[in-house]
Amino acid sequence: MKRMSKALPCLLLVALASSLLFVHGGRALGADSIKLGFVGALSTPFGASNKAVLEISVEELNQAGGILGKPVELVVSDWKRQVPLAVAAYKKLVMTDKCLAVFTEGTEGSTACSQVAARLFRDYPHLQFAFWTAHEGLTDVVAEEYDKYKFLFRPYASTGDTYDPNLGAWTMFTEMIGTKKLALVIEDIGWTVPYTKGLKGRHPDLKTFFESKGIDVVYFAKSAIDEKMFLPILEKCAQTGADTLYWITGYTDTVTLVKQWAQSAAKDLDLVTMSGAVSYAAFYKMTGGAALGVVSQWPEVKIPFTEKSLPFFEKLKAKKAGMLASTYGAYDGPWMIKAAVERAGDPQNIDAVIQALEEHDAQRGFWKWKFDKRHEPVKGYPYHPLIHAQFQGPDKYVVVHSEDIRKLANPNDHFIRVKELRKQLGQ
């Protein structure tokens, strides 16, 4: 009995220590750790990529001392691209897990979560960082009802980037490619609505916008995101006399699209896409070389923005994860939060954290981040750029636009029209 009584205090100490610590990723975290949540579609390429990128970022953040000396934990939930699951996951991350910030993806999921967050914010002050969601209207609520939605930030591109004078995206067609006649195809999904219908008082539809820049849009169509037979549209594009095809993608099967383009009557049209699998460096091999000449947005190109960029790319490669448009916000996001919290001095003082995000720059692996009154990134390098690259051979994927980023990544390489590329490679 005496032995048991002596052992009891030790057992109590062990129990107490166990209640204050838990293990995450092979490392003990204190009960006072700062938690960051992620609501992702984990079975999709972008969901898996975002999860891997956040893991790298949080691991590095903890190696650097965490936030205010506290360790950071990443809590992940899968919304399986079902809005009710996204809402349930978001509530749990905020109310049960007490996450300081939650990263969300997908237009429908992020929008639904922002409505939930607005109801929870008073009792559960926190931040929402929305990435992989391009619908420009998402953050209108911040400007319209600031006190209700001030927690919402988007470290990501939006449909408005196409119209932004600081980015001059249309100059890629007018000055770089030399487009005279454009075939425009837009995938039919929520985030592309500003392109097909415009935004009243802000932007015209994209066809009208291009025509205002002196580009003759000779063909326009929408495509279903589950489409697999693109030849009918490609044939129509060729018949119009277009010299360039701009196919706005996010969820489109770009592997199938590009293979069919390269075998169609439209193969001599310079093909410009937006994002998805076409952004991967491995896309050339995925298409068996059919991607020669294709231009894509947000490419998986190792651009040395900072001294942290290239080490990050190696870590991402080791995780066998692809790089997409959301990679930048996913990697830099936790560091933006760290900078803001440490300026505020207290993670519980959410208004001071928000103010720090609004008033100060933050930078980690890529460009400088700063947010405007709608909590959108300030645009134009050295702030948020718009990057396009071209597949110019089996192992040559080079930045061609914008000029600032081209000079940073590959100053000796420029855009080459697809017909010329084929001649150079003897095709």
C-alpha positions as CSV (number, residue, x, y, z in Angstrom):
1,M,0.0,0.0,0.0
2,K,2.9,2.3,0.8
3,R,4.4,1.7,-2.6
4,M,1.1,2.6,-4.3
5,S,0.7,5.8,-2.3
6,K,4.2,6.9,-3.3
7,A,3.5,6.1,-6.9
8,L,0.2,8.0,-6.9
9,P,1.7,11.5,-7.2
10,C,3.9,10.4,-10.1
11,L,0.9,8.9,-11.8
12,L,-1.0,12.1,-11.3
13,L,1.8,14.1,-12.8
14,V,2.0,11.8,-15.8
15,A,-1.8,12.2,-16.2
16,L,-1.6,15.9,-15.9
17,A,1.2,16.1,-18.5
18,S,-0.8,13.9,-20.8
19,S,-3.8,16.2,-20.5
20,L,-1.6,19.2,-21.5
21,L,0.1,17.5,-24.4
22,F,-1.1,15.6,-27.4
23,V,0.8,14.3,-30.4
24,H,0.4,15.6,-33.9
25,G,2.6,14.5,-36.8
26,G,5.0,12.8,-34.4
27,R,5.5,15.9,-32.3
28,A,3.9,16.8,-28.9
29,L,1.9,20.0,-29.0
30,G,0.7,21.9,-25.9
31,A,-2.9,22.5,-25.1
32,D,-2.2,26.2,-25.8
33,S,-1.2,25.6,-29.4
34,I,-2.6,27.8,-32.1
35,K,-4.8,25.8,-34.5
36,L,-5.3,26.5,-38.2
37,G,-8.0,24.6,-40.0
38,F,-8.4,23.5,-43.6
39,V,-11.6,22.5,-45.4
40,G,-10.5,20.8,-48.5
41,A,-11.7,18.3,-51.2
42,L,-8.9,15.9,-50.4
43,S,-9.7,13.4,-53.2
44,T,-9.1,16.1,-55.9
45,P,-5.7,17.3,-57.2
46,F,-6.1,20.8,-55.7
47,G,-7.3,19.5,-52.4
48,A,-4.4,17.1,-52.0
49,S,-2.0,19.8,-53.2
50,N,-3.3,22.4,-50.8
51,K,-3.1,20.0,-47.8
52,A,0.5,19.1,-48.7
53,V,1.5,22.8,-49.0
54,L,-0.2,23.7,-45.7
55,E,1.7,20.9,-44.0
56,I,5.0,22.1,-45.3
57,S,4.2,25.7,-44.3
58,V,3.1,24.8,-40.8
59,E,6.1,22.5,-40.2
60,E,8.5,25.3,-41.2
61,L,6.5,27.7,-39.1
62,N,6.9,25.5,-36.0
63,Q,10.6,25.1,-36.7
64,A,10.9,28.9,-36.7
65,G,9.3,29.0,-33.2
66,G,5.6,29.0,-34.0
67,I,3.4,32.0,-33.4
68,L,4.4,34.1,-30.4
69,G,6.4,31.1,-29.2
70,K,3.3,28.8,-29.4
71,P,3.3,25.7,-31.6
72,V,0.9,25.6,-34.5
73,E,-1.4,22.6,-35.4
74,L,-3.1,22.0,-38.7
75,V,-6.5,20.4,-38.5
76,V,-7.8,19.1,-41.7
77,S,-11.4,18.2,-42.8
78,D,-12.6,16.8,-46.1
79,W,-15.7,18.4,-47.6
80,K,-15.8,16.1,-50.6
81,R,-17.2,19.0,-52.7
82,Q,-20.5,18.7,-50.8
83,V,-21.6,22.1,-49.3
84,P,-23.3,20.6,-46.2
85,L,-20.1,18.7,-45.4
86,A,-18.1,22.0,-45.8
87,V,-20.5,23.8,-43.4
88,A,-20.4,21.0,-40.8
89,A,-16.6,20.9,-41.0
90,Y,-16.2,24.6,-40.7
91,K,-18.4,24.7,-37.6
92,K,-16.4,22.0,-35.9
93,L,-13.1,23.7,-36.7
94,V,-14.2,27.0,-35.3
95,M,-16.5,25.9,-32.4
96,T,-14.8,22.6,-31.2
97,D,-11.3,22.8,-32.4
98,K,-11.1,26.6,-31.7
99,C,-9.1,27.3,-34.8
100,L,-7.7,30.8,-35.1
101,A,-8.1,30.7,-38.9
102,V,-9.7,28.4,-41.4
103,F,-8.5,27.9,-45.0
104,T,-11.4,27.1,-47.4
105,E,-11.5,26.2,-51.1
106,G,-14.1,26.1,-53.8
107,T,-16.5,28.9,-54.6
108,E,-19.6,27.1,-53.3
109,G,-17.8,25.8,-50.2
110,S,-16.1,29.1,-49.3
111,T,-19.2,31.1,-49.8
112,A,-21.3,28.8,-47.6
113,C,-18.6,28.8,-44.9
114,S,-18.4,32.6,-45.0
115,Q,-22.1,32.8,-44.2
116,V,-21.6,30.4,-41.2
117,A,-18.6,32.3,-40.1
118,A,-20.5,35.6,-40.0
119,R,-23.0,34.0,-37.6
120,L,-20.2,32.6,-35.4
121,F,-17.8,35.5,-35.4
122,R,-19.1,37.3,-32.4
123,D,-18.8,34.3,-30.1
124,Y,-15.9,32.6,-31.9
125,P,-13.6,35.3,-33.3
126,H,-11.5,33.9,-36.1
127,L,-10.2,34.4,-39.7
128,Q,-11.3,32.8,-42.9
129,F,-8.8,32.6,-45.7
130,A,-10.4,31.5,-49.0
131,F,-8.2,30.1,-51.8
132,W,-8.9,28.1,-54.9
133,T,-12.1,30.2,-55.4
134,A,-12.0,32.8,-58.2
135,H,-15.5,34.2,-58.2
136,E,-14.9,37.9,-57.8
137,G,-18.1,38.5,-55.9
138,L,-17.0,36.4,-52.9
139,T,-15.4,39.3,-51.0
140,D,-17.9,42.1,-52.0
141,V,-19.5,41.5,-48.7
142,V,-16.3,42.8,-46.9
143,A,-16.7,46.2,-48.5
144,E,-20.5,46.2,-48.2
145,E,-20.9,44.9,-44.6
146,Y,-17.4,45.3,-43.1
147,D,-18.3,44.7,-39.5
148,K,-20.1,41.5,-40.4
149,Y,-17.5,40.0,-42.8
150,K,-14.2,41.6,-41.8
151,F,-12.8,38.2,-40.9
152,L,-12.8,37.1,-44.6
153,F,-9.6,37.4,-46.8
154,R,-8.8,35.9,-50.1
155,P,-5.1,35.2,-50.8
156,Y,-5.8,34.1,-54.3
157,A,-6.5,35.3,-57.8
158,S,-10.0,36.3,-58.9
159,T,-11.9,36.7,-62.2
160,G,-11.3,40.5,-61.8
161,D,-7.6,39.9,-62.5
162,T,-8.4,39.6,-66.2
163,Y,-9.7,43.1,-66.2
164,D,-7.2,44.6,-63.7
165,P,-5.1,47.5,-65.3
166,N,-2.2,46.8,-62.9
167,L,-1.9,43.3,-64.4
168,G,-2.7,44.0,-68.0
169,A,-3.6,40.4,-68.7
170,W,-5.1,41.2,-72.2
171,T,-1.7,42.5,-73.3
172,M,-0.6,38.8,-73.5
173,F,-2.9,38.5,-76.5
174,T,-2.5,42.0,-78.1
175,E,1.3,42.4,-77.6
176,M,2.8,39.0,-76.9
177,I,0.8,36.6,-79.1
178,G,-0.4,39.2,-81.6
179,T,-3.9,37.9,-81.6
180,K,-6.2,39.4,-84.2
181,K,-9.1,36.9,-84.2
182,L,-10.0,35.1,-80.9
183,A,-12.0,32.0,-80.2
184,L,-13.3,32.2,-76.6
185,V,-14.5,29.1,-74.7
186,I,-15.5,29.3,-71.0
187,E,-16.2,26.4,-68.8
188,D,-19.8,26.7,-67.4
189,I,-19.5,26.9,-63.6
190,G,-20.1,29.4,-60.9
191,W,-16.7,31.0,-60.8
192,T,-16.9,32.0,-64.5
193,V,-20.2,33.9,-64.2
194,P,-18.4,37.3,-64.3
195,Y,-16.8,36.3,-67.6
196,T,-20.0,35.2,-69.2
197,K,-22.4,37.9,-67.8
198,G,-20.0,40.6,-66.5
199,L,-20.4,42.4,-63.1
200,K,-22.8,45.3,-63.2
201,G,-21.0,48.6,-62.6
202,R,-17.6,46.9,-62.6
203,H,-16.8,44.7,-65.6
204,P,-18.4,43.8,-68.9
205,D,-18.6,40.2,-70.0
206,L,-15.2,39.0,-71.3
207,K,-16.2,38.9,-75.0
208,T,-17.1,42.6,-74.8
209,F,-14.0,43.4,-72.9
210,F,-11.7,41.7,-75.4
211,E,-13.4,43.5,-78.2
212,S,-12.9,46.8,-76.4
213,K,-9.1,46.1,-76.6
214,G,-9.2,45.6,-80.4
215,I,-9.5,41.8,-80.5
216,D,-12.1,40.4,-82.8
217,V,-13.9,37.6,-80.9
218,V,-15.0,35.4,-83.8
219,Y,-16.3,32.5,-81.8
220,F,-17.8,32.2,-78.3
221,A,-19.1,29.1,-76.4
222,K,-19.5,27.5,-73.0
223,S,-18.3,24.0,-72.2
224,A,-19.6,21.7,-69.5
225,I,-16.9,20.8,-66.9
226,D,-17.6,17.1,-67.4
227,E,-17.2,17.2,-71.2
228,K,-14.8,14.7,-72.8
229,M,-15.6,15.3,-76.5
230,F,-14.1,18.6,-77.5
231,L,-13.7,18.0,-81.2
232,P,-17.0,19.7,-82.3
233,I,-16.0,22.9,-80.6
234,L,-12.5,22.7,-81.9
235,E,-13.7,22.2,-85.4
236,K,-16.0,25.2,-85.1
237,C,-13.1,27.3,-83.8
238,A,-11.0,26.4,-86.8
239,Q,-13.8,27.3,-89.2
240,T,-14.1,30.8,-87.9
241,G,-10.6,31.8,-89.0
242,A,-9.4,32.5,-85.4
243,D,-5.7,32.6,-84.8
244,T,-5.9,32.1,-81.0
245,L,-8.0,29.9,-78.8
246,Y,-8.6,31.0,-75.2
247,W,-10.2,28.1,-73.3
248,I,-10.9,29.2,-69.7
249,T,-10.4,26.2,-67.5
250,G,-10.4,25.2,-63.8
251,Y,-12.1,21.9,-63.7
252,T,-12.0,20.9,-67.4
253,D,-10.2,17.7,-68.4
254,T,-7.3,19.6,-70.0
255,V,-5.3,16.4,-70.8
256,T,-8.1,15.2,-73.1
257,L,-8.7,18.7,-74.4
258,V,-5.1,19.2,-75.4
259,K,-4.8,15.8,-77.0
260,Q,-7.8,16.5,-79.1
261,W,-6.7,20.0,-80.0
262,A,-3.3,18.7,-81.3
263,Q,-5.1,16.3,-83.6
264,S,-7.9,18.7,-84.8
265,A,-8.2,21.3,-87.5
266,A,-7.6,23.9,-84.7
267,K,-4.1,22.6,-84.0
268,D,-2.5,25.7,-85.5
269,L,-4.4,28.1,-83.2
270,D,-2.3,29.2,-80.3
271,L,-4.0,27.6,-77.3
272,V,-4.2,29.6,-74.0
273,T,-5.7,27.9,-70.9
274,M,-6.1,28.9,-67.3
275,S,-5.5,26.3,-64.6
276,G,-6.0,22.7,-63.5
277,A,-3.8,19.8,-64.5
278,V,-2.5,22.0,-67.4
279,S,-0.5,24.0,-64.8
280,Y,1.6,21.0,-63.8
281,A,5.2,20.7,-65.2
282,A,4.4,17.0,-65.9
283,F,1.5,18.0,-68.1
284,Y,3.7,17.7,-71.3
285,K,4.4,14.1,-70.6
286,M,0.8,13.5,-69.4
287,T,-0.3,14.5,-72.9
288,G,2.4,12.6,-74.8
289,G,3.8,15.8,-76.1
290,A,0.5,17.1,-77.4
291,A,0.9,20.1,-75.1
292,L,3.7,21.7,-77.2
293,G,2.9,25.4,-77.5
294,V,0.1,25.4,-74.9
295,V,0.1,28.5,-72.6
296,S,-1.2,28.0,-69.1
297,Q,-1.8,30.3,-66.1
298,W,-0.2,29.7,-62.6
299,P,2.4,27.3,-63.9
300,E,4.5,24.9,-61.9
301,V,7.7,26.7,-62.7
302,K,10.4,27.2,-60.1
303,I,10.5,31.0,-59.8
304,P,13.0,32.4,-57.3
305,F,10.8,35.1,-55.7
306,T,12.7,34.8,-52.4
307,E,15.4,32.6,-50.8
308,K,12.6,30.4,-49.5
309,S,11.1,29.6,-52.9
310,L,13.4,27.0,-54.3
311,P,13.7,25.0,-51.0
312,F,9.9,24.9,-50.9
313,F,9.7,23.6,-54.4
314,E,12.0,20.7,-53.5
315,K,9.8,19.9,-50.4
316,L,6.7,19.9,-52.6
317,K,8.3,17.6,-55.0
318,A,9.3,15.2,-52.2
319,K,5.6,15.1,-51.2
320,K,4.7,14.2,-54.8
321,A,2.3,17.1,-54.8
322,G,1.5,19.3,-57.8
323,M,1.7,23.1,-57.8
324,L,-1.5,25.0,-58.6
325,A,-2.8,28.6,-58.4
326,S,-3.7,28.1,-54.7
327,T,-0.2,26.9,-53.8
328,Y,1.0,30.5,-53.2
329,G,-1.7,31.4,-50.7
330,A,-1.6,28.0,-49.0
331,Y,2.2,28.2,-48.4
332,D,2.3,31.9,-47.5
333,G,-1.1,32.0,-45.6
334,P,0.1,30.7,-42.2
335,W,3.0,33.1,-42.4
336,M,0.7,36.0,-43.1
337,I,-1.3,35.0,-40.0
338,K,1.9,34.7,-38.0
339,A,3.1,38.2,-39.0
340,A,-0.3,39.7,-38.2
341,V,-0.7,38.0,-34.8
342,E,2.8,39.0,-33.7
343,R,2.1,42.6,-34.7
344,A,-1.1,42.4,-32.7
345,G,0.6,40.8,-29.8
346,D,-2.3,38.5,-28.9
347,P,-4.1,35.9,-31.1
348,Q,-7.3,36.6,-29.1
349,N,-7.4,40.2,-30.2
350,I,-8.8,39.4,-33.5
351,D,-9.6,43.0,-34.5
352,A,-5.9,43.9,-34.0
353,V,-5.0,40.9,-36.1
354,I,-7.3,42.0,-38.9
355,Q,-6.0,45.5,-38.7
356,A,-2.4,44.2,-39.1
357,L,-3.4,42.2,-42.2
358,E,-5.0,45.3,-43.7
359,E,-2.1,47.7,-43.0
360,H,1.1,45.7,-43.4
361,D,2.9,43.7,-46.1
362,A,3.8,40.1,-45.5
363,Q,6.1,37.9,-47.5
364,R,7.5,34.3,-47.2
365,G,8.1,32.2,-50.3
366,F,6.7,34.3,-53.1
367,W,5.7,37.9,-53.7
368,K,4.6,40.5,-51.2
369,W,1.0,40.2,-49.9
370,K,-1.2,43.2,-49.0
371,F,-4.9,43.4,-48.9
372,D,-7.3,46.1,-50.2
373,K,-10.6,47.3,-48.7
374,R,-12.3,44.1,-50.1
375,H,-9.6,42.0,-48.5
376,E,-8.4,41.0,-52.0
377,P,-4.6,41.0,-52.7
378,V,-3.1,44.2,-54.0
379,K,-2.2,43.4,-57.7
380,G,0.9,43.9,-59.8
381,Y,4.4,42.7,-59.0
382,P,6.1,43.0,-56.5
383,Y,2.6,42.3,-55.1
384,H,0.3,39.7,-56.5
385,P,1.2,39.0,-60.2
386,L,-0.5,37.0,-62.9
387,I,1.8,34.4,-64.4
388,H,1.6,32.5,-67.7
389,A,4.0,29.9,-69.0
390,Q,4.4,27.9,-72.2
391,F,5.4,24.3,-73.0
392,Q,8.2,24.6,-75.5
393,G,9.5,21.1,-75.4
394,P,9.8,17.9,-73.3
395,D,11.6,19.6,-70.5
396,K,11.1,23.2,-71.2
397,Y,8.2,25.0,-69.4
398,V,9.0,28.7,-69.3
399,V,7.3,31.8,-68.1
400,V,6.2,34.1,-71.0
401,H,4.0,36.6,-69.2
402,S,4.0,38.9,-67.2
403,E,7.3,40.5,-68.3
404,D,8.5,41.1,-64.7
405,I,8.1,37.5,-63.8
406,R,9.6,36.3,-67.1
407,K,12.7,38.3,-66.5
408,L,12.9,36.8,-63.0
409,A,12.4,33.2,-64.0
410,N,13.9,32.8,-67.5
411,P,15.1,36.1,-69.0
412,N,16.4,34.4,-72.2
413,D,13.1,32.7,-73.1
414,H,10.1,34.3,-74.8
415,F,6.7,33.1,-76.2
416,I,6.9,31.2,-79.5
417,R,3.8,30.6,-81.7
418,V,2.8,26.9,-81.9
419,K,3.4,26.6,-85.7
420,E,7.0,27.9,-85.2
421,L,7.6,25.5,-82.3
422,R,6.6,22.6,-84.4
423,K,9.0,23.6,-87.1
424,Q,11.8,24.0,-84.6
425,L,11.2,20.4,-83.3
426,G,10.7,19.0,-86.7
427,Q,7.0,18.2,-86.2
